[in-house]
Amino acid sequence: MKTQIVVLLAASVLALSACKNETPTAQEEAAEAQSAMEQAGDSAAAAMSDAGDAIAEGTDAAAAATGEAASEVADATQAAAGDAAAATDAAVTDAAAATSDAADTAGQAVTDATQSAKDAVRDAANDAKAAAEEAAND
């Protein structure tokens, strides 16, 4: 569109330069046409400048949105890492408690087994002593 305006302006300038402006009315009309072409050229330049400004503003807006999105991703990642650390701490605490309970249970089982073995040895010794005394008395 803008290229067509520039080509049209150039063609108008060439057409005007080819015309002989012999009458005052023709010269006035040519001057008005020349002024209109200059205004059209200025308008085209302003439109192109405005388009460039719009592109720059769009780029800035996109960059800002991208920065905000990256910040939100970083925040979410940090929160997830914190949640994972808390879950890991809870799992370690639970595992430590379970290990402690298992160790206590195993310790009690060893104590009970040791006491049972002592009782069995004592009973066997008493039975052997009694049998030896009975054999000695017979």
CYANA upper distance limits for C-alpha pairs under 8 A (distance plus 0.5 A):
  1 MET  CA      5 ILE  CA      7.00
  2 LYS  CA      6 VAL  CA      6.90
  2 LYS  CA     44 ALA  CA      7.17
  3 THR  CA      7 VAL  CA      6.70
  4 GLN  CA      8 LEU  CA      6.51
  5 ILE  CA      9 LEU  CA      6.59
  5 ILE  CA     41 GLY  CA      8.41
  5 ILE  CA     44 ALA  CA      8.02
  6 VAL  CA     10 ALA  CA      6.70
  6 VAL  CA     41 GLY  CA      7.69
  7 VAL  CA     11 ALA  CA      6.64
  8 LEU  CA     12 SER  CA      6.62
  9 LEU  CA     13 VAL  CA      6.73
  9 LEU  CA     37 MET  CA      6.55
  9 LEU  CA     40 ALA  CA      8.41
  9 LEU  CA     41 GLY  CA      7.87
 10 ALA  CA     14 LEU  CA      6.76
 11 ALA  CA     15 ALA  CA      6.55
 12 SER  CA     16 LEU  CA      6.53
 12 SER  CA     37 MET  CA      8.23
 13 VAL  CA     17 SER  CA      6.60
 13 VAL  CA     34 GLN  CA      7.95
 14 LEU  CA     18 ALA  CA      6.77
 15 ALA  CA     19 CYS  CA      7.02
 16 LEU  CA     30 ALA  CA      7.33
 21 ASN  CA     26 ALA  CA      5.98
 21 ASN  CA     27 GLN  CA      5.56
 21 ASN  CA     30 ALA  CA      8.03
 22 GLU  CA     26 ALA  CA      7.26
 22 GLU  CA     27 GLN  CA      7.47
 23 THR  CA     27 GLN  CA      6.69
 24 PRO  CA     28 GLU  CA      6.55
 25 THR  CA     29 GLU  CA      6.57
 26 ALA  CA     30 ALA  CA      6.50
 27 GLN  CA     31 ALA  CA      6.61
 28 GLU  CA     32 GLU  CA      6.69
 29 GLU  CA     33 ALA  CA      6.59
 30 ALA  CA     34 GLN  CA      6.53
 31 ALA  CA     35 SER  CA      6.63
 32 GLU  CA     36 ALA  CA      6.57
 33 ALA  CA     37 MET  CA      6.60
 34 GLN  CA     38 GLU  CA      6.76
 35 SER  CA     39 GLN  CA      6.68
 36 ALA  CA     40 ALA  CA      6.58
 37 MET  CA     41 GLY  CA      6.60
 38 GLU  CA     42 ASP  CA      6.62
 39 GLN  CA     43 SER  CA      6.54
 40 ALA  CA     44 ALA  CA      6.59
 41 GLY  CA     45 ALA  CA      6.67
 42 ASP  CA     46 ALA  CA      6.60
 43 SER  CA     47 ALA  CA      6.54
 44 ALA  CA     48 MET  CA      6.68
 45 ALA  CA     49 SER  CA      6.66
 46 ALA  CA     50 ASP  CA      6.54
 47 ALA  CA     51 ALA  CA      6.60
 48 MET  CA     52 GLY  CA      6.71
 49 SER  CA     53 ASP  CA      6.69
 50 ASP  CA     54 ALA  CA      6.60
 51 ALA  CA     55 ILE  CA      6.69
 52 GLY  CA     56 ALA  CA      6.70
 53 ASP  CA     57 GLU  CA      6.62
 54 ALA  CA     58 GLY  CA      6.56
 55 ILE  CA     59 THR  CA      6.63
 56 ALA  CA     60 ASP  CA      6.70
 57 GLU  CA     61 ALA  CA      6.63
 58 GLY  CA     62 ALA  CA      6.60
 59 THR  CA     63 ALA  CA      6.60
 60 ASP  CA     64 ALA  CA      6.66
 61 ALA  CA     65 ALA  CA      6.64
 62 ALA  CA     66 THR  CA      6.56
 63 ALA  CA     67 GLY  CA      6.60
 64 ALA  CA     68 GLU  CA      6.71
 65 ALA  CA     69 ALA  CA      6.64
 66 THR  CA     70 ALA  CA      6.62
 67 GLY  CA     71 SER  CA      6.68
 68 GLU  CA     72 GLU  CA      6.69
 69 ALA  CA     73 VAL  CA      6.68
 70 ALA  CA     74 ALA  CA      6.65
 71 SER  CA     75 ASP  CA      6.66
 72 GLU  CA     76 ALA  CA      6.59
 73 VAL  CA     77 THR  CA      6.52
 74 ALA  CA     78 GLN  CA      6.60
 75 ASP  CA     79 ALA  CA      6.64
 76 ALA  CA     80 ALA  CA      6.58
 77 THR  CA     81 ALA  CA      6.61
 78 GLN  CA     82 GLY  CA      6.68
 79 ALA  CA     83 ASP  CA      6.67
 80 ALA  CA     84 ALA  CA      6.57
 81 ALA  CA     85 ALA  CA      6.60
 82 GLY  CA     86 ALA  CA      6.66
 83 ASP  CA     87 ALA  CA      6.61
 84 ALA  CA     88 THR  CA      6.55
 85 ALA  CA     89 ASP  CA      6.60
 86 ALA  CA     90 ALA  CA      6.66
 87 ALA  CA     91 ALA  CA      6.61
 88 THR  CA     92 VAL  CA      6.60
 89 ASP  CA     93 THR  CA      6.60
 90 ALA  CA     94 ASP  CA      6.57
 91 ALA  CA     95 ALA  CA      6.52
 92 VAL  CA     96 ALA  CA      6.52
 93 THR  CA     97 ALA  CA      6.67
 94 ASP  CA     98 ALA  CA      6.63
 95 ALA  CA     99 THR  CA      6.54
 96 ALA  CA    100 SER  CA      6.58
 97 ALA  CA    101 ASP  CA      6.65
 98 ALA  CA    102 ALA  CA      6.59
 99 THR  CA    103 ALA  CA      6.56
100 SER  CA    104 ASP  CA      6.64
101 ASP  CA    105 THR  CA      6.64
102 ALA  CA    106 ALA  CA      6.55
103 ALA  CA    107 GLY  CA      6.47
104 ASP  CA    108 GLN  CA      6.66
105 THR  CA    109 ALA  CA      6.66
106 ALA  CA    110 VAL  CA      6.71
107 GLY  CA    111 THR  CA      6.71
108 GLN  CA    112 ASP  CA      6.57
109 ALA  CA    113 ALA  CA      6.54
110 VAL  CA    114 THR  CA      6.49
111 THR  CA    115 GLN  CA      6.65
112 ASP  CA    116 SER  CA      6.62
113 ALA  CA    117 ALA  CA      6.61
114 THR  CA    118 LYS  CA      6.66
115 GLN  CA    119 ASP  CA      6.59
116 SER  CA    120 ALA  CA      6.60
117 ALA  CA    121 VAL  CA      6.62
118 LYS  CA    122 ARG  CA      6.54
119 ASP  CA    123 ASP  CA      6.52
120 ALA  CA    124 ALA  CA      6.53
121 VAL  CA    125 ALA  CA      6.51
122 ARG  CA    126 ASN  CA      6.56
123 ASP  CA    127 ASP  CA      6.56
124 ALA  CA    128 ALA  CA      6.56
125 ALA  CA    129 LYS  CA      6.51
126 ASN  CA    130 ALA  CA      6.52
127 ASP  CA    131 ALA  CA      6.55
128 ALA  CA    132 ALA  CA      6.52
129 LYS  CA    133 GLU  CA      6.59
130 ALA  CA    134 GLU  CA      6.58
131 ALA  CA    135 ALA  CA      6.52
132 ALA  CA    136 ALA  CA      6.54
133 GLU  CA    137 ASN  CA      6.64
134 GLU  CA    138 ASP  CA      6.76
